[in-house]
Amino acid sequence: MHIRVIALITLLLVVQGWCKPPKDIEALEDYNDDAQAEENEDYSQTEDEDESPDTMEEPPQIISQPISNTVRAGTTVTLPCLTENADSFVVIWKKDDQFLYYGPNPMTEEPKRIQRLANNSLVIHNATMTDSSDNYTCSITSRIPVMITHRLHVEPSNDRSPSMMMTTMTTTSMITTTTTAPQMVSTSPSIPYIHVIPSNKIDVKQGETVKFSCIPFPKSQFLQTKMKWYLKNEKLQNSSHIMMNGNDITIFKVKRHDAGMYQCLADNGMKNPPMAAIHLIVQYSPEIVVERDIVHTGDGVESEITCIVHAHPHANVTWSKNQKEIPKGENGKFSQAQNKSKYYLKIMRTNEQDFGDYVCHAKNKFGQASRTITLTGAPSQASIFEAFVADDNNDLVLKWRLESYSPIAQYKLKYRRKGDEQWQEIEPRVKDGDGITYIVEHVIVGLDAGNYEAILEARNSFGWSPPSKPVSFKKENVEKAEAASVGGSAVSIRPFWAFPVSLLVVCAFIKL
């Protein structure tokens, strides 16, 4: 062994002398480094110049002011939404949660009565009491959303109060006057729009089949047009689950992932083809996902377990232990919290009595679901991260990593040739950890050629860890050793002299 060490040191000294570049090459490299540094400085300066305030695009804005208006049924109302620097953005009109216009494309079921002007303002002809709302919103879909909200109250037509005789609204570059007499809506039949069937909002239960349609008008302009469908900005294709036929789309056995805003585009080659949207809502019983079935913790630390709940309508989520529900809120020992669909349970100052099985339970009117998460003080499952040949007598070094909040008391390493029933068992030496992280390193001596597998377990005062995933490796001889694989990933096995020899070859090639 001493001879091999001396030989290795000698080899490294030779490599160092051989690979040292001549002075003229060092000078050239210094020159190239300086030149590269100058280039980088120039490039950085160019970037700063490109980002000067003079070249930055002005953000979009709405210059109209919010209004609160009361009108009589049958009048015409204009809700202003004058914009600046918004040509490259989409302007959206909504009433409460209902889309009215997406850009120039109508999403209302009454596009002739409710119209969007070229200046983005909204006109409501022959107003009815159902048009009343405190939330008519006009918004710009920029990176930082810009929005204005109007209020409209429509009273019965038999109201003869003086305030209802005439409504006048004045905005920049626009004056609209409405009177008590109903007005006829004059619309051009050539203006294309899409009529949605059955409605812009559809509720369906999971497992059912749903069908909806987008009918473009006037039909004479869309005789040869094939409707394009999108979900979450991705174009839909026919499949065994979704069938698109003409202006119709059918979804068989709807799943929760099918929910969302479906957009239909009647692309007949015009510059601004009409588009509409249908909001599909899928109602389903709770589905629970857990990030970890087993959570490892320690005595005196704060522990946290989580579950992710998907449900519509919203599910009532509770935590329990030993079939006893844990009260919500903070009660000194437990604390519960929620972030969207993720539910947390924190255990303060964990002790051994807190270890055990916790159940996340979710319930809505369509059903219920439960998942169990185990809280334990035992070590975590070990994972292998390195394997290599130590020297020339077929000794193999394996390294694992694991976590434990309590000191490790014992390791148990089992290995066997594949096909054998009996395991060979070894107890690797226990070393102090770095915080809660422990590294297990062991040399398997005199291993014969063949295919092997190995697993590792660790024990502390609270019990044994789960067995590690088996590491499989093929051992041939010291000159040739293949990679060890762990659950599909590769861990290199290399002889101790592989690195200096590789370095020597590279340096020799460079010198040539």
Secondary structure, 3 states (H helix, E strand, C coil): CHHHHHHHHHHHHHHHHHHCCCHHHHHHHHHHHHHHHHHHHHHHHHHHHHCCHHHCCCCCEECCCCCEEEEECCCCEEECCCEECCCCCCEEEEECCEEEEECCEECCCCCCCEEECCCCCEEECCCCHHHCEEEEEEEECCCCCEEEEEEEEEECCCCCCHHHCEEEEEECCEEEEEECCCCCCCCCCCCCEEEEECCCEEEEECCCCEEEEEEEECHHHCCCCCCEEEECCEECCCCCCEEEECCEEEECCCCHHHCEEEEEECCCCCCCCCEEEEEEEEEEEEEEECCCCEEECCCCCCEEEEEEEEEECCCEEEEEECCEECCCCCCCCEEEEEECCEEEEEECCCCHHHCEEEEEEEEECCEEEEEEEEEECCCCCCEEEEEEECCCCCCEEEEEEEECCCCCCEEEEEEEECCCCCCEEECCCCCCCECCEEEEEEEECCCCCEEEEEEEEEEECCEECCCCCCEEEEECCCCCECCEEECCEEECCCCCCHHHHHHHHHHHHHHC
